Amino acid sequence: MKQMFFFLIVASSLFLVGCEKSDTITLSYSIFFPASHAQARAAQEWATEVEKRTDSRVKIIMYAGETLSKAPQCYDGVVLGISDIGMSAFAYSRGRFPLMEALDLPVGYPDGKTATRIANQIVQKYQPEELSEVKVLYLHGHGPGVIASRKPVKTFKDISSLKIRATGLSAKIVSSLGTVPISMSQGETYEALQKGVVDATLCPIETLKGWKQGEVIKYVIDTRAVGYTTSMFVVMNKEKWNNLPKDIQKIIDEVNAEWIEKQGEAWDKSDLEGTEFVQSLGHEFITLEPDEEKTLVEAVSPILEDYVNITETKGLPGQAVLSDIQEMLRRDN
């Protein structure tokens, strides 16, 4: 009888544990950054916080380093339910998000925290139709691109004489500065700089440490006057979101609002580490004269005009979005 009683207690306990597990909402999260990257770590902290505040009713399994979906397919992976949540860059699907391309324009972002805050304010205000297939959790963006060069740069003319590594939107920026961009991956850039295949790279300063490119350049030119960013999305499968209990949705929304600042701060911390790394190597930081900065701004203005023309032709409020971004930046300055 005692054995039977013990068996019933154990069986009941296992049944309760099983019920508890079946009630747990498990979500998959695909991230293109490697697990060691600051942005992947910040995302893991977000997931941990969601689990904590929901008393473990939600469990989030992280798939970093493109192990669940490749960066260009991450958004569609969320739409199709390959992953429940995804983080990647809009730029990997250029043309797919025409209104959102405003976020990456060379409008003079001073840092990642500002770029991140503005990106979220724009999405919250305009609720773009191009993002209607998903639940947008939040966006974030890196700090401004700089020119890291093997050669000194004092004037606009100096820039136009360089062979500069650039891809995507940054390639358009380089073209507008009067030189031909050379496209290659970050992984190829170190050797290309080392061997003189390129003279410089246009990149966020954090890559100079993260990819060790600071070892093979000698100068960092402050080009924040035309600072661009690469905006990243964190989105969730819409059906999965709609099926969450309302109290859990509320908790996730609250954590999202906090992580806008935390994710921006993570970018700025990475930029600071990149700066300190370059300084430790004894390289020179160059600030252009105001007239030269003005020439830079004028040179990239056709990129902004093209964006407005393309979006307005499609019936999208491109001019309004761009004007809002510029006004937000003016208020910060």
PERATA-V798552 format. One record per pair of residues at least 12 apart in sequence whose C-alpha atoms are under 10 Angstrom apart, sorted by the first residue. I is the first residue (numbers start at 1). J is the second residue. Records with the same first field share a line. If there is no record, write none. Layout:
I=J, J
This chain:
20=57
21=56, 57
22=57
23=57, 58
24=56, 57, 58, 59
25=51, 56, 57, 58, 59, 60, 244
26=56, 57, 58, 59, 60, 61, 84
27=47, 58, 59, 60, 61, 62, 83, 84, 85, 236, 240
28=59, 60, 61, 62, 63, 68, 78, 81, 82, 83, 84, 85, 86, 236
29=43, 44, 47, 60, 61, 62, 63, 64, 68, 69, 78, 82, 83, 84, 85, 86, 87, 234, 235, 236
30=61, 62, 63, 64, 65, 66, 67, 68, 69, 70, 71, 74, 75, 77, 78, 82, 83, 84, 85, 86, 87, 88, 234
31=43, 62, 63, 64, 65, 66, 67, 68, 69, 70, 71, 74, 83, 85, 86, 87, 88, 234
32=63, 64, 65, 66, 67, 68, 69, 70, 71, 72, 73, 74, 86, 87, 88, 89
33=63, 64, 65, 66, 67, 71, 87, 88
34=63, 64, 65, 66, 67
35=62, 63, 64, 65, 66
36=64, 65
37=64, 65, 210, 266, 270
38=263, 266, 267, 269, 270
39=87, 140, 142, 262, 263, 264, 265, 266, 267, 270
40=62, 63, 64, 65, 87, 263, 266
41=64, 263, 266
42=259, 262, 263, 264, 265, 266, 267
43=62, 64, 87, 234, 259, 262, 263
44=60, 61, 62, 64
45=259, 262
46=60, 252, 255, 256, 258, 259, 262, 263
47=59, 60, 61, 62, 252, 255
48=60, 61
49=251, 252, 255
50=248, 251, 252, 253, 254, 255, 256
51=251, 252
53=248, 251, 252, 255
54=247, 248, 249, 251, 252
57=248
58=244, 248
60=84, 85
61=84, 85
62=83, 85, 86
63=83, 86
64=86, 87
66=87, 88
68=82, 83, 86
69=82, 83, 86, 88
70=88
71=86, 87, 88, 89, 90, 91, 92, 93
72=88, 89, 90, 91, 92, 93, 94
73=86, 88, 92, 93
74=86, 87, 88, 89, 90, 92, 93, 233, 235
75=87, 88, 89, 90, 92, 93, 131, 133, 134, 233, 234, 235, 236, 237
76=133, 134, 237
77=236, 237
78=133, 134, 135, 234, 235, 236, 237, 238, 240
79=133, 134, 135, 235, 236, 237, 238, 239
80=133, 134, 237, 238
81=236, 237, 238, 239, 240
82=237
83=236, 237
84=235, 236, 237, 238, 239, 240, 241
85=134, 135, 136, 137, 234, 235, 236, 237, 238, 240, 241
86=137, 233, 234, 235, 236, 237
87=137, 138, 139, 140, 232, 233, 234, 235, 236
88=139, 231, 232, 233, 234, 235
89=139, 140, 141, 230, 231, 232, 233, 234
90=103, 104, 230, 231, 232, 233
91=104, 168, 169, 230, 231, 232
92=168, 230, 232
94=168, 169
96=130, 131
97=128, 129, 130, 131
98=128, 130, 307, 310, 311, 314, 316, 318
99=123, 126, 128, 129, 130, 131, 307, 308, 310, 311, 312, 314, 316, 317, 318, 319, 321, 322
100=119, 122, 123, 128, 130, 131, 231, 318, 321
101=169, 230, 231, 307, 311, 318, 322
102=119, 122, 231, 304, 307, 308, 311, 318, 319, 321, 322, 323, 325
103=115, 116, 118, 119, 120, 122, 123, 141, 228, 229, 230, 231, 232, 321, 322, 325
104=119, 141, 142, 144, 169, 170, 227, 228, 229, 230, 231, 232
105=169, 170, 173, 226, 227, 228, 229, 230, 231, 300, 301, 303, 304, 307, 322, 325
106=144, 145, 169, 170, 172, 173, 223, 224, 225, 226, 227, 228, 229, 297, 300, 301, 303, 304
107=144, 224, 225, 226, 227, 228, 229, 297, 300, 301, 304, 322, 325, 326, 329
108=144, 145, 223, 224, 225, 226, 227, 228, 229, 297, 326, 329, 330
109=141, 142, 143, 144, 145, 223, 224, 225, 226, 227, 228, 229, 325, 326, 329, 332
110=143, 144, 145, 223, 224, 225, 226, 227, 228, 229, 329, 332, 333
111=141, 142, 143, 144, 145, 204, 224, 227, 228, 229, 264, 265, 267, 268, 271
112=140, 141, 142, 143, 144, 204, 228, 229, 230, 231, 261, 263, 264, 265, 266, 267, 268, 269, 270, 271
113=140, 141, 142, 143, 260, 261, 262, 263, 264, 265, 266, 267, 268, 269
114=140, 141, 142, 143, 261, 264, 265, 268, 328, 329, 332
115=139, 140, 141, 142, 143, 144, 227, 228, 229, 230, 231, 264, 267, 325, 329
116=138, 139, 140, 141, 142, 143, 229, 230, 231, 232, 260, 261, 262, 263, 264, 265, 267
117=138, 139, 140, 141, 260, 261, 263, 264, 328
118=139, 140, 141, 324, 325, 326, 328, 329
119=138, 139, 140, 141, 231, 232, 233, 260, 325
120=136, 137, 138, 139, 140, 141, 231, 233, 257, 260
121=138, 139, 324, 325, 328
122=321, 322, 324, 325
123=136, 138, 139, 321
124=136, 138
125=321
126=317, 320, 321
128=316, 317
129=316
131=235
132=238
133=235, 236, 237, 238, 239
134=234, 235, 236, 237, 238, 239, 240, 241
135=234, 235, 236, 237, 238, 239, 240, 241, 242
136=233, 234, 235, 236, 237, 238, 253, 256
137=233, 234, 235, 236, 252, 253, 255, 256, 257, 259, 260
138=232, 233, 234, 235, 236, 253, 255, 256, 257, 258, 259, 260, 263
139=231, 232, 233, 234, 235, 256, 259, 260, 263, 264
140=229, 230, 231, 232, 233, 234, 259, 260, 261, 262, 263, 264, 265, 266, 267
141=228, 229, 230, 231, 232, 233, 260, 263, 264, 267, 268
142=203, 204, 205, 206, 228, 229, 230, 231, 232, 263, 264, 265, 266, 267, 268, 270, 271
143=203, 204, 205, 206, 224, 227, 228, 229, 230, 264, 265, 267, 268, 269, 270, 271
144=202, 203, 204, 205, 206, 222, 223, 224, 225, 226, 227, 228, 229, 230, 268, 271
145=170, 201, 202, 203, 204, 205, 206, 207, 221, 222, 223, 224, 226, 227, 228, 229, 230
146=200, 201, 202, 203, 204, 205, 220, 221, 222, 223, 224, 225, 226, 227, 228
147=159, 164, 165, 174, 199, 200, 201, 202, 203, 204, 205, 219, 220, 221, 222, 223, 224, 286
148=164, 165, 193, 199, 200, 201, 202, 203, 204, 205, 208, 213, 214, 216, 217, 218, 219, 220, 221, 222, 285
149=162, 163, 164, 193, 198, 199, 200, 201, 202, 213, 214, 216, 217, 218, 219, 220, 221
150=162, 193, 194, 196, 198, 199, 200, 201, 214, 216, 217, 218, 219, 220
151=199, 200, 217, 218, 219, 220
152=217, 218, 219, 220, 221, 284, 285, 286
153=219, 220, 221, 222, 285, 286, 287, 288
154=221, 286, 287, 288, 289, 292
155=287, 288, 289, 291, 292, 293, 295, 296
156=177, 178, 288, 289, 291, 292, 293, 294, 295, 296, 299
157=177, 178, 179, 292, 295
159=174, 177, 178, 179, 199, 200, 221, 296
160=174, 175, 176, 177, 178, 179, 180
161=177, 178, 179, 180, 199
162=174, 177, 178, 179, 180, 181, 198, 199, 200, 201
163=179, 180, 181, 182, 193, 196, 197, 198, 199, 200, 201
164=179, 180, 181, 182, 183, 193, 197, 198, 199, 200, 201, 202
165=180, 181, 182, 183, 184, 185, 186, 188, 189, 192, 193, 197, 198, 199, 200, 201, 202, 203
166=180, 181, 182, 183, 184, 185, 186, 189, 200, 201, 202, 203
167=181, 182, 183, 184, 185, 186, 201, 202, 203
168=183, 230
169=228, 229, 230, 303
170=183, 201, 202, 203, 228, 229, 230
171=183, 202
172=300, 302, 303
173=202, 226, 227, 228, 296, 299, 300, 301, 302, 303
174=201, 202, 299, 300
175=299, 300
176=296, 298, 299, 300, 301, 302, 303
177=295, 296, 297, 298, 299, 300
178=299
181=198, 201, 202
182=197, 198, 200, 201
183=198, 201
186=201, 203, 207, 211, 213
187=211, 212, 213
188=211
189=201, 211, 212, 213, 216
190=208, 211, 212, 213, 214, 215, 216, 217
191=213, 216
192=213, 216
193=213, 214, 215, 216, 217
194=213, 215, 216, 217
195=216
196=216
199=216, 217
200=216, 217, 218, 219, 220
201=213, 217, 220
202=220, 221, 223
203=227, 228, 229
204=227, 228, 229, 230, 267, 270, 271, 274
205=220, 222, 268, 270, 271, 272, 273, 274, 275, 277, 278
206=267, 268, 269, 270, 271, 272, 273, 274, 275, 276, 277, 278
207=270, 271, 273, 274, 275
208=220, 271, 273, 274, 275, 277, 278
209=270, 271, 272, 273, 274, 275, 276, 277, 278
210=270, 271, 273, 274, 277
211=274
212=274, 277, 278
213=274, 278
214=274, 275, 277, 278, 279, 280, 281, 283
215=277, 278, 281, 283
217=278, 281, 283, 284
218=278, 281, 282, 283, 284, 285
219=278, 282, 283, 284, 285, 286
220=275, 278, 279, 283, 284, 285, 286, 287
221=284, 285, 286, 287, 288
222=285, 286, 287, 288, 293
223=286, 287, 288, 293, 296, 297
224=287, 293, 297
225=288, 290, 293, 294, 295, 296, 297
226=293, 294, 296, 297, 298, 299, 300, 301
227=297
234=256
304=318, 319, 322
305=318, 319, 322
307=319, 322
308=320, 321, 322
